[in-house]
Amino acid sequence: MYSKILILNFPAEITQKALVCQLTKKFDLLFNILRANISNKKEGYMVIEISSASKAAFNKGVTFLKDQGVTVSSPEHQIFKNEEICTHCGACTAICPTEALYIKRPEMEVIFDKDKCTVCELCIVTCPTRAMGLFTSDSQKVI
């Protein structure tokens, strides 16, 4: 299974079209919307995970989106965990939809698996000590 997280930017003139649903219908792709801000007749964006049995089908689906006027890009940042300020309270583990954050037992230590992270950013707003944050692709700390 091939899977990738993408950021889709929709111009105002196409936000009313059901383009993402067409990924399933026309290309047999699965999608999981991680975050979206789209209104009818207004520019919008969507962070989406797209999965496919083959990379070729995935590429056809992405080409379809681009042909419709959607700007497709990869996330330019990634989540990091500051081990020095983490208190291992576990608040982030309760909110993480992919179990990228989990409690290692019996040590009761919060572990962060970057490979499972979908950059939904829920852990950042949940962490009481702000041990979770963002890095841009050029390794600059954002939050």
TIMI-2910 file (N, C-alpha, C, CB; in pm, 1 decimal, decimal comma, always signed):
<rs>
+----------+----------+----------+----------+----------+----------+----------+----------+----------+----------+----------+----------+------+
!      n_x !      n_y !      n_z !     ca_x !     ca_y !     ca_z !      c_x !      c_y !      c_z !     cb_x !     cb_y !     cb_z ! resn !
+----------+----------+----------+----------+----------+----------+----------+----------+----------+----------+----------+----------+------+
!    +85,0 !   -118,8 !     +0,0 !     +0,0 !     +0,0 !     +0,0 !    +88,5 !   +123,6 !     +0,0 !    -96,1 !     +0,6 !   +122,4 !  Met !
!    +64,3 !   +212,9 !    -92,4 !   +136,8 !   +339,1 !   -102,1 !    +51,5 !   +447,1 !    -37,3 !   +170,3 !   +375,0 !   -251,0 !  Tyr !
!   +111,3 !   +529,4 !    +48,6 !    +36,6 !   +632,7 !   +119,4 !   +123,2 !   +757,4 !   +133,6 !     -9,7 !   +582,0 !   +258,2 !  Ser !
!    +59,1 !   +873,6 !   +121,2 !   +132,3 !   +999,1 !   +133,4 !    +38,8 !  +1109,8 !   +180,4 !   +197,8 !  +1037,1 !     -0,7 !  Lys !
!    +93,0 !  +1200,3 !   +261,0 !    +17,4 !  +1317,0 !   +305,9 !    +45,7 !  +1431,6 !   +210,2 !    +54,2 !  +1356,0 !   +452,8 !  Ile !
!    -61,2 !  +1498,4 !   +167,0 !    -51,0 !  +1610,0 !    +73,5 !   -131,5 !  +1728,6 !   +123,6 !    -98,9 !  +1568,3 !    -66,2 !  Leu !
!    -92,1 !  +1846,7 !    +79,7 !   -168,6 !  +1968,1 !   +106,2 !   -230,3 !  +2011,3 !    -26,0 !    -78,4 !  +2082,2 !   +168,3 !  Ile !
!   -362,0 !  +2023,8 !    -27,7 !   -434,7 !  +2064,3 !   -148,1 !   -485,0 !  +2207,0 !   -128,7 !   -553,4 !  +1966,7 !   -178,5 !  Leu !
!   -453,9 !  +2295,2 !   -221,8 !   -504,4 !  +2432,6 !   -219,5 !   -602,5 !  +2448,8 !   -334,4 !   -387,8 !  +2537,0 !   -229,9 !  Asn !
!   -724,0 !  +2490,4 !   -299,0 !   -833,2 !  +2502,3 !   -394,8 !   -860,4 !  +2649,6 !   -425,2 !   -960,7 !  +2433,7 !   -340,8 !  Phe !
!   -854,1 !  +2689,7 !   -552,8 !   -896,4 !  +2825,0 !   -588,1 !  -1047,5 !  +2839,5 !   -565,9 !   -859,3 !  +2857,5 !   -735,6 !  Pro !
!  -1092,5 !  +2960,3 !   -545,2 !  -1233,5 !  +2986,7 !   -513,2 !  -1329,2 !  +2927,3 !   -616,0 !  -1257,2 !  +3136,3 !   -502,9 !  Ala !
!  -1292,0 !  +2929,6 !   -743,8 !  -1383,9 !  +2885,6 !   -848,3 !  -1407,0 !  +2734,9 !   -852,2 !  -1332,8 !  +2930,2 !   -980,4 !  Glu !
!  -1329,0 !  +2654,9 !   -778,5 !  -1350,8 !  +2509,3 !   -782,7 !  -1382,9 !  +2448,5 !   -645,4 !  -1227,7 !  +2441,4 !   -839,9 !  Ile !
!  -1399,7 !  +2531,0 !   -543,7 !  -1425,7 !  +2475,5 !   -409,6 !  -1559,8 !  +2403,7 !   -400,6 !  -1421,0 !  +2586,1 !   -305,8 !  Thr !
!  -1652,7 !  +2432,8 !   -487,0 !  -1783,6 !  +2367,6 !   -482,7 !  -1783,9 !  +2231,3 !   -551,9 !  -1887,6 !  +2457,1 !   -546,7 !  Gln !
!  -1675,8 !  +2195,0 !   -619,6 !  -1668,2 !  +2066,3 !   -689,7 !  -1624,2 !  +1955,0 !   -593,7 !  -1570,3 !  +2075,5 !   -809,4 !  Lys !
!  -1677,4 !  +1837,3 !   -611,4 !  -1644,5 !  +1721,0 !   -527,5 !  -1523,7 !  +1646,9 !   -584,5 !  -1766,0 !  +1625,0 !   -516,7 !  Ala !
!  -1411,6 !  +1715,6 !   -593,8 !  -1293,2 !  +1658,5 !   -658,1 !  -1229,5 !  +1546,4 !   -577,2 !  -1191,5 !  +1766,4 !   -682,1 !  Leu !
!  -1222,9 !  +1561,5 !   -447,7 !  -1158,9 !  +1460,3 !   -364,0 !  -1237,2 !  +1329,1 !   -370,2 !  -1147,8 !  +1509,6 !   -217,9 !  Val !
!  -1368,0 !  +1336,2 !   -373,3 !  -1449,8 !  +1214,5 !   -385,7 !  -1421,1 !  +1141,1 !   -516,7 !  -1599,3 !  +1249,5 !   -377,2 !  Cys !
!  -1384,5 !  +1216,0 !   -619,8 !  -1353,1 !  +1154,6 !   -748,4 !  -1227,7 !  +1066,8 !   -741,1 !  -1334,6 !  +1262,5 !   -854,1 !  Gln !
!  -1141,8 !  +1091,3 !   -642,6 !  -1022,5 !  +1008,4 !   -627,0 !  -1060,1 !   +862,8 !   -601,4 !   -935,3 !  +1061,3 !   -512,6 !  Leu !
!  -1165,2 !   +842,6 !   -524,6 !  -1212,5 !   +706,6 !   -496,8 !  -1284,8 !   +649,0 !   -617,2 !  -1304,9 !   +705,4 !   -374,5 !  Thr !
!  -1372,8 !   +727,4 !   -674,3 !  -1456,2 !   +679,1 !   -783,4 !  -1376,7 !   +648,5 !   -910,5 !  -1562,8 !   +780,5 !   -813,9 !  Lys !
!  -1287,5 !   +738,9 !   -948,6 !  -1216,5 !   +724,5 !  -1075,5 !  -1083,8 !   +648,8 !  -1065,5 !  -1191,2 !   +859,4 !  -1132,7 !  Lys !
!  -1018,8 !   +657,5 !   -948,9 !   -882,9 !   +604,3 !   -939,4 !   -865,2 !   +498,8 !   -830,4 !   -787,3 !   +716,4 !   -914,9 !  Phe !
!   -974,4 !   +462,9 !   -762,2 !   -971,2 !   +361,6 !   -657,3 !   -872,7 !   +397,2 !   -545,6 !   -934,9 !   +226,6 !   -716,9 !  Asp !
!   -866,3 !   +525,7 !   -510,9 !   -779,5 !   +572,8 !   -404,1 !   -860,7 !   +589,8 !   -276,0 !   -710,7 !   +705,7 !   -443,6 !  Leu !
!   -796,6 !   +570,4 !   -164,6 !   -858,2 !   +597,0 !    -35,2 !   -804,8 !   +729,7 !    +15,5 !   -829,8 !   +481,9 !    +66,8 !  Leu !
!   -887,8 !   +804,7 !    +86,7 !   -838,8 !   +931,1 !   +140,4 !   -887,7 !   +949,4 !   +283,4 !   -884,2 !  +1049,1 !    +52,4 !  Phe !
!   -805,5 !  +1019,7 !   +360,5 !   -837,4 !  +1054,8 !   +498,1 !   -809,4 !  +1203,5 !   +512,7 !   -754,4 !   +969,3 !   +601,6 !  Asn !
!   -913,1 !  +1281,9 !   +538,0 !   -897,5 !  +1426,2 !   +552,2 !   -847,9 !  +1453,9 !   +694,0 !  -1032,3 !  +1501,9 !   +522,9 !  Ile !
!   -728,0 !  +1511,0 !   +704,5 !   -667,6 !  +1538,9 !   +833,9 !   -701,8 !  +1678,6 !   +884,5 !   -517,8 !  +1522,8 !   +825,3 !  Leu !
!   -717,8 !  +1771,2 !   +791,3 !   -756,2 !  +1908,2 !   +826,9 !   -808,0 !  +1974,1 !   +701,1 !   -635,9 !  +1989,3 !   +888,5 !  Arg !
!   -907,8 !  +2061,0 !   +716,4 !   -961,4 !  +2130,0 !   +599,4 !  -1020,6 !  +2264,2 !   +639,1 !  -1067,2 !  +2043,9 !   +529,5 !  Ala !
!  -1009,1 !  +2358,0 !   +549,2 !  -1072,5 !  +2488,5 !   +563,5 !  -1118,3 !  +2529,4 !   +424,1 !   -974,4 !  +2595,8 !   +627,3 !  Asn !
!  -1239,9 !  +2489,7 !   +391,9 !  -1294,0 !  +2514,7 !   +258,2 !  -1436,4 !  +2568,2 !   +271,1 !  -1291,3 !  +2384,9 !   +171,4 !  Ile !
!  -1463,3 !  +2678,4 !   +202,4 !  -1597,1 !  +2736,0 !   +196,8 !  -1634,2 !  +2755,6 !    +51,1 !  -1604,8 !  +2870,5 !   +275,2 !  Ser !
!  -1761,2 !  +2748,1 !    +23,2 !  -1809,5 !  +2765,4 !   -113,3 !  -1771,3 !  +2903,5 !   -166,6 !  -1961,9 !  +2746,0 !   -119,2 !  Asn !
!  -1711,8 !  +2904,0 !   -284,3 !  -1673,3 !  +3026,3 !   -355,0 !  -1561,0 !  +3104,6 !   -285,5 !  -1793,9 !  +3115,3 !   -370,4 !  Lys !
!  -1486,5 !  +3039,3 !   -192,0 !  -1371,5 !  +3102,0 !   -127,0 !  -1253,1 !  +3008,6 !   -138,9 !  -1401,2 !  +3135,3 !    +22,3 !  Lys !
!  -1134,3 !  +3065,8 !   -149,3 !  -1012,8 !  +2985,9 !   -155,2 !  -1002,6 !  +2899,8 !    -29,7 !   -888,0 !  +3076,3 !   -170,3 !  Glu !
!   -955,1 !  +2776,5 !    -44,4 !   -945,8 !  +2687,7 !    +71,0 !   -830,8 !  +2589,9 !    +59,5 !  -1074,4 !  +2612,2 !    +88,6 !  Gly !
!   -810,0 !  +2515,1 !   +167,9 !   -704,2 !  +2414,9 !   +167,0 !   -750,3 !  +2289,2 !   +239,1 !   -576,5 !  +2470,1 !   +232,0 !  Tyr !
!   -679,5 !  +2180,8 !   +214,0 !   -708,7 !  +2053,6 !   +278,1 !   -576,8 !  +1978,2 !   +296,8 !   -810,8 !  +1969,7 !   +193,8 !  Met !
!   -557,4 !  +1923,6 !   +416,4 !   -445,5 !  +1833,1 !   +441,2 !   -506,0 !  +1693,4 !   +437,6 !   -371,3 !  +1863,5 !   +580,1 !  Val !
!   -453,7 !  +1610,0 !   +349,4 !   -517,2 !  +1481,9 !   +320,8 !   -412,0 !  +1372,3 !   +309,7 !   -600,2 !  +1490,2 !   +191,5 !  Ile !
!   -446,8 !  +1255,6 !   +357,9 !   -362,7 !  +1138,8 !   +336,4 !   -429,8 !  +1055,2 !   +227,8 !   -342,0 !  +1056,0 !   +469,6 !  Glu !
!   -355,9 !  +1026,9 !   +121,6 !   -409,7 !   +947,8 !    +11,3 !   -335,7 !   +815,1 !     +7,8 !   -396,7 !  +1023,3 !   -125,1 !  Ile !
!   -412,6 !   +705,7 !     -2,4 !   -354,7 !   +571,2 !     -6,0 !   -400,5 !   +499,9 !   -132,1 !   -394,5 !   +489,9 !   +120,1 !  Ser !
!   -310,6 !   +415,4 !   -182,0 !   -338,8 !   +342,0 !   -304,8 !   -265,5 !   +209,4 !   -304,2 !   -299,3 !   +424,4 !   -428,0 !  Ser !
!   -319,7 !   +114,6 !   -378,3 !   -252,5 !    -14,4 !   -394,2 !   -128,0 !     +0,9 !   -479,9 !   -347,5 !   -117,9 !   -456,6 !  Ala !
!   -124,8 !   +102,9 !   -566,2 !     -8,0 !   +122,4 !   -652,0 !    +28,9 !   +270,2 !   -660,3 !    -34,6 !    +66,4 !   -792,7 !  Ser !
!   +155,6 !   +295,4 !   -679,0 !   +203,3 !   +432,5 !   -694,1 !   +152,5 !   +493,2 !   -824,7 !   +356,8 !   +436,7 !   -689,6 !  Lys !
!   +134,5 !   +410,0 !   -927,2 !    +84,1 !   +459,2 !  -1055,9 !    -56,3 !   +517,0 !  -1041,7 !    +83,9 !   +346,4 !  -1159,9 !  Ala !
!   -144,5 !   +447,0 !   -970,3 !   -280,6 !   +497,0 !   -947,9 !   -277,4 !   +625,5 !   -865,8 !   -366,8 !   +390,5 !   -876,8 !  Ala !
!   -190,5 !   +629,5 !   -766,3 !   -173,6 !   +749,8 !   -683,6 !   -134,8 !   +867,8 !   -773,0 !    -65,5 !   +726,9 !   -572,7 !  Phe !
!    -35,6 !   +847,2 !   -858,7 !    +11,3 !   +955,0 !   -946,7 !    -97,2 !  +1001,5 !  -1042,6 !   +132,9 !   +909,1 !  -1025,7 !  Asn !
!   -179,3 !   +909,2 !  -1093,3 !   -290,3 !   +946,4 !  -1181,1 !   -391,4 !  +1033,8 !  -1106,1 !   -359,7 !   +820,2 !  -1236,9 !  Lys !
!   -419,7 !   +998,7 !   -980,8 !   -512,1 !  +1077,3 !   -900,4 !   -459,7 !  +1217,0 !   -873,6 !   -539,7 !  +1007,5 !   -770,1 !  Gly !
!   -331,7 !  +1228,8 !   -841,6 !   -271,4 !  +1359,9 !   -817,2 !   -270,8 !  +1443,3 !   -945,0 !   -127,9 !  +1344,2 !   -763,1 !  Val !
!   -241,5 !  +1380,3 !  -1057,8 !   -245,2 !  +1449,8 !  -1186,9 !   -385,6 !  +1501,9 !  -1216,1 !   -198,7 !  +1356,2 !  -1300,4 !  Thr !
!   -486,6 !  +1420,3 !  -1185,0 !   -625,8 !  +1462,8 !  -1202,2 !   -653,5 !  +1589,7 !  -1121,1 !   -722,7 !  +1349,7 !  -1159,7 !  Phe !
!   -612,1 !  +1590,8 !   -994,1 !   -634,7 !  +1708,9 !   -910,1 !   -567,3 !  +1832,4 !   -968,8 !   -583,2 !  +1684,0 !   -767,9 !  Leu !
!   -443,6 !  +1816,6 !  -1012,5 !   -370,0 !  +1929,2 !  -1070,7 !   -437,5 !  +1978,3 !  -1198,3 !   -224,5 !  +1888,9 !  -1100,1 !  Lys !
!   -486,2 !  +1885,7 !  -1280,4 !   -555,3 !  +1922,9 !  -1404,0 !   -684,1 !  +2000,9 !  -1376,7 !   -587,0 !  +1798,1 !  -1485,6 !  Asp !
!   -742,7 !  +1980,7 !  -1259,6 !   -865,9 !  +2050,9 !  -1222,2 !   -837,2 !  +2188,5 !  -1162,1 !   -946,0 !  +1966,9 !  -1123,0 !  Gln !
!   -709,4 !  +2221,0 !  -1141,7 !   -673,2 !  +2352,1 !  -1087,2 !   -632,3 !  +2351,1 !   -941,4 !   -786,5 !  +2444,8 !  -1103,7 !  Gly !
!   -623,0 !  +2233,4 !   -881,6 !   -581,2 !  +2222,1 !   -741,6 !   -429,0 !  +2227,3 !   -735,9 !   -635,1 !  +2090,2 !   -676,4 !  Val !
!   -375,6 !  +2307,1 !   -645,3 !   -231,2 !  +2309,3 !   -621,7 !   -200,8 !  +2200,9 !   -518,4 !   -181,9 !  +2452,1 !   -572,4 !  Thr !
!   -109,6 !  +2110,5 !   -552,2 !    -76,1 !  +1996,9 !   -466,6 !    +68,0 !  +2011,7 !   -418,7 !    -95,8 !  +1861,9 !   -542,1 !  Val !
!    +87,4 !  +2003,2 !   -286,3 !   +222,4 !  +2011,4 !   -231,3 !   +235,6 !  +1916,4 !   -112,6 !   +256,0 !  +2156,6 !   -188,9 !  Ser !
!   +358,7 !  +1892,9 !    -72,9 !   +386,5 !  +1808,8 !    +43,5 !   +400,4 !  +1897,6 !   +166,4 !   +515,1 !  +1723,5 !    +22,0 !  Ser !
!   +374,8 !  +1842,1 !   +285,4 !   +393,5 !  +1922,8 !   +407,4 !   +538,2 !  +1970,6 !   +416,9 !   +355,4 !  +1841,0 !   +534,3 !  Pro !
!   +554,3 !  +2096,0 !   +451,0 !   +688,3 !  +2152,9 !   +461,4 !   +740,5 !  +2150,0 !   +604,5 !   +688,6 !  +2295,4 !   +409,5 !  Glu !
!   +670,2 !  +2085,6 !   +691,6 !   +715,2 !  +2080,2 !   +829,3 !   +690,8 !  +1942,2 !   +887,7 !   +645,2 !  +2186,8 !   +913,0 !  His !
!   +750,5 !  +1918,2 !  +1001,0 !   +729,0 !  +1793,1 !  +1071,7 !   +723,6 !  +1820,7 !  +1220,7 !   +839,8 !  +1690,6 !  +1038,7 !  Gln !
!   +663,1 !  +1730,0 !  +1292,5 !   +648,6 !  +1742,6 !  +1436,6 !   +777,3 !  +1697,5 !  +1504,6 !   +527,9 !  +1660,2 !  +1487,2 !  Ile !
!   +813,1 !  +1763,7 !  +1613,9 !   +924,3 !  +1718,4 !  +1695,7 !   +880,1 !  +1715,4 !  +1842,1 !  +1048,5 !  +1810,3 !  +1676,8 !  Phe !
!   +949,4 !  +1638,4 !  +1921,0 !   +922,9 !  +1628,9 !  +2064,8 !  +1047,6 !  +1674,6 !  +2139,4 !   +882,9 !  +1482,8 !  +2106,3 !  Lys !
!  +1032,8 !  +1774,6 !  +2224,1 !  +1142,9 !  +1824,6 !  +2305,5 !  +1150,6 !  +1739,6 !  +2432,1 !  +1124,1 !  +1976,6 !  +2340,1 !  Asn !
!  +1244,7 !  +1648,1 !  +2434,5 !  +1258,1 !  +1554,3 !  +2546,4 !  +1290,5 !  +1625,2 !  +2677,5 !  +1366,1 !  +1451,8 !  +2515,8 !  Glu !
!  +1355,8 !  +1740,8 !  +2669,1 !  +1396,8 !  +1811,5 !  +2790,5 !  +1280,4 !  +1868,6 !  +2869,5 !  +1490,8 !  +1922,1 !  +2755,1 !  Glu !
!  +1172,2 !  +1905,6 !  +2801,2 !  +1059,7 !  +1965,4 !  +2874,5 !   +937,1 !  +1874,6 !  +2884,4 !  +1019,8 !  +2094,4 !  +2808,6 !  Ile !
!   +941,9 !  +1757,6 !  +2819,9 !   +830,5 !  +1663,1 !  +2828,4 !   +823,0 !  +1604,2 !  +2969,3 !   +846,0 !  +1550,1 !  +2723,0 !  Cys !
!   +703,8 !  +1609,3 !  +3027,3 !   +683,4 !  +1552,8 !  +3162,1 !   +622,0 !  +1413,7 !  +3156,1 !   +593,8 !  +1645,0 !  +3245,7 !  Thr !
!   +596,9 !  +1363,3 !  +3036,0 !   +539,4 !  +1230,0 !  +3013,9 !   +401,8 !  +1216,0 !  +3080,5 !   +634,7 !  +1121,7 !  +3067,5 !  His !
!   +323,8 !  +1323,9 !  +3070,2 !   +189,5 !  +1323,4 !  +3129,5 !    +91,9 !  +1237,2 !  +3049,5 !   +135,9 !  +1466,1 !  +3139,3 !  Cys !
!   +117,7 !  +1220,8 !  +2918,9 !    +32,7 !  +1136,9 !  +2834,7 !    -84,3 !  +1207,5 !  +2769,5 !    -18,8 !  +1025,9 !  +2914,3 !  Gly !
!    -99,2 !  +1337,1 !  +2790,0 !   -211,7 !  +1410,0 !  +2730,1 !   -211,0 !  +1396,9 !  +2577,7 !   -206,8 !  +1558,6 !  +2770,2 !  Ala !
!    -95,0 !  +1400,8 !  +2518,0 !    -82,8 !  +1391,8 !  +2372,3 !   -122,4 !  +1254,3 !  +2320,1 !    +59,6 !  +1423,6 !  +2329,6 !  Cys !
!   -101,3 !  +1151,1 !  +2399,7 !   -133,7 !  +1015,4 !  +2353,8 !   -284,1 !   +995,6 !  +2339,7 !    -76,6 !   +911,5 !  +2450,6 !  Thr !
!   -360,1 !  +1066,3 !  +2419,0 !   -505,9 !  +1052,7 !  +2413,7 !   -564,7 !  +1115,9 !  +2288,7 !   -568,8 !  +1115,4 !  +2536,7 !  Ala !
!   -496,5 !  +1214,5 !  +2232,6 !   -549,7 !  +1289,3 !  +2119,1 !   -490,7 !  +1246,1 !  +1985,0 !   -524,7 !  +1435,8 !  +2139,6 !  Ile !
!   -379,8 !  +1172,5 !  +1985,6 !   -309,9 !  +1135,4 !  +1862,0 !   -390,5 !  +1032,1 !  +1782,6 !   -169,4 !  +1079,8 !  +1894,3 !  Cys !
!   -437,2 !  +1067,7 !  +1661,5 !   -523,1 !   +977,0 !  +1584,6 !   -450,2 !   +858,4 !  +1522,3 !   -591,2 !  +1053,4 !  +1476,7 !  Pro !
!   -317,7 !   +865,5 !  +1511,7 !   -242,4 !   +758,4 !  +1445,5 !   -158,5 !   +675,0 !  +1541,6 !   -153,1 !   +817,1 !  +1340,2 !  Thr !
!   -166,2 !   +706,2 !  +1669,4 !    -85,6 !   +640,3 !  +1773,3 !    +63,4 !   +659,9 !  +1750,8 !   -117,2 !   +491,5 !  +1778,1 !  Glu !
!    +99,7 !   +774,5 !  +1690,9 !   +241,0 !   +809,8 !  +1677,8 !   +298,1 !   +845,2 !  +1814,6 !   +259,6 !   +927,7 !  +1578,9 !  Ala !
!   +211,7 !   +888,2 !  +1903,5 !   +249,1 !   +913,5 !  +2042,9 !   +182,2 !   +806,5 !  +2128,4 !   +207,0 !  +1058,6 !  +2089,2 !  Leu !
!   +261,3 !   +737,7 !  +2207,7 !   +206,9 !   +631,3 !  +2292,5 !   +289,7 !   +620,1 !  +2419,7 !   +204,5 !   +495,7 !  +2216,9 !  Tyr !
!   +233,4 !   +553,5 !  +2518,5 !   +302,2 !   +535,5 !  +2646,3 !   +369,5 !   +399,0 !  +2648,6 !   +203,4 !   +550,0 !  +2765,4 !  Ile !
!   +500,4 !   +401,9 !  +2670,2 !   +578,1 !   +279,2 !  +2682,6 !   +565,2 !   +229,2 !  +2826,2 !   +728,2 !   +302,4 !  +2643,8 !  Lys !
!   +521,2 !   +105,0 !  +2839,3 !   +502,7 !    +46,6 !  +2972,0 !   +607,2 !    -60,4 !  +2997,1 !   +361,5 !    -12,2 !  +2986,6 !  Arg !
!   +653,0 !    -81,4 !  +3113,5 !   +607,7 !    -24,7 !  +3241,3 !   +674,6 !   +107,7 !  +3275,9 !   +632,9 !   -122,9 !  +3352,1 !  Pro !
!   +761,1 !   +159,5 !  +3188,3 !   +835,8 !   +281,6 !  +3219,3 !   +746,5 !   +405,5 !  +3231,1 !   +940,5 !   +305,3 !  +3112,9 !  Glu !
!   +627,7 !   +400,5 !  +3170,8 !   +534,2 !   +513,7 !  +3166,8 !   +598,2 !   +636,0 !  +3100,0 !   +487,8 !   +549,7 !  +3309,5 !  Met !
!   +668,4 !   +610,5 !  +2990,3 !   +736,9 !   +712,9 !  +2914,1 !   +662,3 !   +736,2 !  +2782,9 !   +884,1 !   +673,0 !  +2887,9 !  Glu !
!   +640,6 !   +862,6 !  +2747,4 !   +575,2 !   +895,2 !  +2620,7 !   +677,8 !   +882,2 !  +2508,6 !   +513,6 !  +1039,2 !  +2623,8 !  Val !
!   +644,3 !   +799,9 !  +2409,6 !   +729,9 !   +775,6 !  +2293,9 !   +665,6 !   +839,2 !  +2171,5 !   +752,9 !   +623,1 !  +2271,7 !  Ile !
!   +748,9 !   +898,9 !  +2084,8 !   +701,8 !   +960,8 !  +1961,4 !   +761,4 !   +885,7 !  +1842,3 !   +739,8 !  +1112,1 !  +1956,5 !  Phe !
!   +673,2 !   +825,3 !  +1760,9 !   +713,3 !   +752,0 !  +1640,0 !   +687,3 !   +841,9 !  +1519,3 !   +635,1 !   +615,2 !  +1626,6 !  Asp !
!   +791,5 !   +907,4 !  +1468,8 !   +777,8 !  +1003,0 !  +1357,3 !   +720,0 !   +939,4 !  +1231,7 !   +912,5 !  +1064,1 !  +1324,6 !  Lys !
!   +745,8 !   +811,5 !  +1211,9 !   +697,3 !   +743,7 !  +1091,5 !   +545,4 !   +731,0 !  +1088,1 !   +759,4 !   +606,3 !  +1081,6 !  Asp !
!   +480,8 !   +730,2 !  +1204,0 !   +334,7 !   +720,3 !  +1210,1 !   +267,0 !   +857,2 !  +1210,2 !   +293,1 !   +643,0 !  +1334,0 !  Lys !
!   +343,8 !   +962,7 !  +1228,8 !   +288,6 !  +1098,3 !  +1243,0 !   +234,4 !  +1150,1 !  +1110,1 !   +396,0 !  +1194,6 !  +1296,7 !  Cys !
!   +113,0 !  +1205,7 !  +1112,8 !    +51,1 !  +1264,3 !   +993,8 !    +50,2 !  +1416,9 !   +998,6 !    -91,1 !  +1212,7 !   +978,3 !  Thr !
!   +120,3 !  +1475,3 !  +1091,4 !   +134,2 !  +1620,3 !  +1106,9 !     -1,9 !  +1688,0 !  +1123,4 !   +207,8 !  +1679,6 !   +986,2 !  Val !
!    -89,7 !  +1625,9 !  +1199,8 !   -221,8 !  +1685,6 !  +1223,8 !   -212,7 !  +1801,3 !  +1323,6 !   -320,2 !  +1578,8 !  +1275,7 !  Cys !
!   -105,9 !  +1806,8 !  +1400,3 !    -75,5 !  +1914,1 !  +1495,0 !   -162,7 !  +1914,4 !  +1619,9 !    -88,9 !  +2045,1 !  +1426,8 !  Glu !
!   -244,4 !  +1812,3 !  +1641,0 !   -328,1 !  +1807,7 !  +1760,5 !   -244,3 !  +1800,0 !  +1888,0 !   -423,0 !  +1688,8 !  +1753,5 !  Leu !
!   -130,8 !  +1732,0 !  +1881,3 !    -45,4 !  +1718,9 !  +1999,4 !    +11,6 !  +1853,4 !  +2042,9 !    +68,3 !  +1621,2 !  +1971,7 !  Cys !
!    +34,4 !  +1942,7 !  +1948,5 !    +93,3 !  +2073,3 !  +1980,5 !     +0,0 !  +2154,4 !  +2069,9 !   +124,4 !  +2151,7 !  +1851,4 !  Ile !
!   -127,2 !  +2157,8 !  +2034,7 !   -221,9 !  +2236,0 !  +2114,3 !   -262,8 !  +2165,6 !  +2242,9 !   -344,8 !  +2266,5 !  +2032,5 !  Val !
!   -243,1 !  +2034,5 !  +2249,6 !   -282,0 !  +1957,3 !  +2367,3 !   -174,0 !  +1955,7 !  +2475,2 !   -315,1 !  +1815,8 !  +2326,9 !  Thr !
!    -48,8 !  +1958,8 !  +2436,4 !    +61,9 !  +1943,5 !  +2530,7 !    +68,3 !  +2060,8 !  +2629,5 !   +194,6 !  +1931,7 !  +2454,6 !  Cys !
!    +51,9 !  +2031,6 !  +2759,8 !    +51,7 !  +2140,8 !  +2858,8 !   +188,2 !  +2207,0 !  +2877,3 !     +4,3 !  +2088,2 !  +2991,9 !  Pro !
!   +296,9 !  +2136,5 !  +2849,2 !   +431,3 !  +2193,9 !  +2866,1 !   +489,6 !  +2246,4 !  +2735,1 !   +525,2 !  +2089,6 !  +2924,8 !  Thr !
!   +415,3 !  +2230,6 !  +2624,6 !   +458,2 !  +2271,1 !  +2490,3 !   +586,3 !  +2197,6 !  +2447,6 !   +480,9 !  +2423,5 !  +2485,8 !  Arg !
!   +592,3 !  +2070,0 !  +2483,6 !   +705,8 !  +1986,7 !  +2442,6 !   +695,0 !  +1945,0 !  +2296,7 !   +715,4 !  +1862,9 !  +2531,0 !  Ala !
!   +576,0 !  +1954,2 !  +2238,7 !   +555,5 !  +1918,1 !  +2098,7 !   +557,5 !  +2045,7 !  +2015,3 !   +421,2 !  +1840,3 !  +2079,1 !  Met !
!   +623,7 !  +2040,2 !  +1897,1 !   +632,7 !  +2158,4 !  +1813,4 !   +653,3 !  +2121,6 !  +1667,7 !   +745,1 !  +2247,7 !  +1860,8 !  Gly !
!   +677,3 !  +2222,9 !  +1584,4 !   +695,2 !  +2205,3 !  +1440,3 !   +834,8 !  +2247,9 !  +1397,6 !   +589,8 !  +2285,1 !  +1362,9 !  Leu !
!   +889,8 !  +2175,9 !  +1300,4 !  +1010,7 !  +2215,4 !  +1229,4 !   +973,3 !  +2230,0 !  +1083,7 !  +1127,1 !  +2111,9 !  +1249,0 !  Phe !
!  +1028,1 !  +2330,4 !  +1016,0 !  +1008,3 !  +2342,5 !   +872,2 !  +1107,1 !  +2250,5 !   +802,5 !  +1025,6 !  +2490,0 !   +824,5 !  Thr !
!  +1094,5 !  +2236,5 !   +672,3 !  +1183,3 !  +2148,2 !   +596,8 !  +1328,1 !  +2194,2 !   +600,7 !  +1137,4 !  +2139,0 !   +453,6 !  Ser !
!  +1352,2 !  +2322,1 !   +629,4 !  +1490,3 !  +2370,3 !   +638,5 !  +1539,8 !  +2371,9 !   +783,9 !  +1501,2 !  +2511,1 !   +577,7 !  Asp !
!  +1475,9 !  +2287,8 !   +868,8 !  +1515,9 !  +2265,5 !  +1008,1 !  +1502,5 !  +2388,0 !  +1097,4 !  +1656,9 !  +2218,4 !  +1012,0 !  Ser !
!  +1415,7 !  +2480,3 !  +1062,5 !  +1390,9 !  +2596,9 !  +1147,7 !  +1271,0 !  +2568,8 !  +1237,1 !  +1366,8 !  +2724,9 !  +1062,2 !  Gln !
!  +1285,3 !  +2592,6 !  +1365,8 !  +1176,4 !  +2570,6 !  +1459,4 !  +1067,4 !  +2672,1 !  +1433,2 !  +1225,5 !  +2579,5 !  +1605,1 !  Lys !
!   +941,7 !  +2625,6 !  +1421,0 !   +827,7 !  +2713,3 !  +1396,3 !   +753,9 !  +2740,9 !  +1526,4 !   +732,4 !  +2651,3 !  +1292,4 !  Val !
!   +719,8 !  +2636,5 !  +1597,7 !   +643,5 !  +2649,1 !  +1722,8 !   +714,2 !  +2571,3 !  +1830,0 !   +497,2 !  +2599,1 !  +1706,5 !  Ile !
+----------+----------+----------+----------+----------+----------+----------+----------+----------+----------+----------+----------+------+
</rs>
